[in-house]
């Protein structure tokens, strides 16, 4: 499969090739409709601009492409997860909160407290809150997500997911510190932090396949590299598509903008260079997904275990090809939306 070519008045985007065909599941429209109802029900889209931005993002389409094998209930659940996470991330990136690292850290710690590994959902909890507007909207939403996720998962998986969300939140706080001081990170530093953002969504593959990867396999260096190659390929592609928006907002947290700053290039040169980097990560993931598990591990696994691992890796491939196709369907990265052109950020909750 070869990507389409994205044109903009200022930038020419590179072609990205993947060998895995883009697929889509049969429940796309249902996922779109139900996740829109989810964000309305919990007040995660407080005004018309926020509602339109969420709907134009087509997150049900993304999840249906990333998990084409998922049943309806599982697809709706993972779509609600990404809706909740991305709406929260927009608050971190595009409002005043994203320039107040200490306040943001307290908010992130509070959110993590809503995701206990034992699966117990506390709908009430302490009355004190770091940020009442965030808590009012997101606590009930996360309680709903956790309640629906727990029956599909073990305490080990839930602890891993919360850990990955915590790693992502650390990146969000680091970004807020950079915005506060006007600092552009170095290339290696940015790559190290950036790679954390996709892991919660790769964890959700296991919800859709009804099989958890055993920890002894999950912690293998080869499996870690497989996850990292996919994360880099996805997130760096995201940075290509969103770099105009980030540039207009004055936010340096894009691989394209970091590369431009470090090498002193123009934006098009940086786009071209990052396109080469993205293709290298696509190719590395492709290679790894074909050689894992190796002969020694394969000989230790039962046919049922091998089949479950095969389905998981197939799910990873769907993420790679699906997210690439979705980027030509979504308007999430539209640099002309008023919140971007006005550099005002999205509406606070």
PyMOL commands that set and color helices and strands:
alter all, ss='L'
color gray80, all
select helices_A, chain A and resi 28-41+48-57+59-66+72-94+96-99+101-112+132-150+155-181+187-194+199-203+205-209+215-218+221-249+255-263+267-291+295-300+303-326+338-341
alter helices_A, ss='H'
color red, helices_A
deselect
rebuild
show_as cartoon
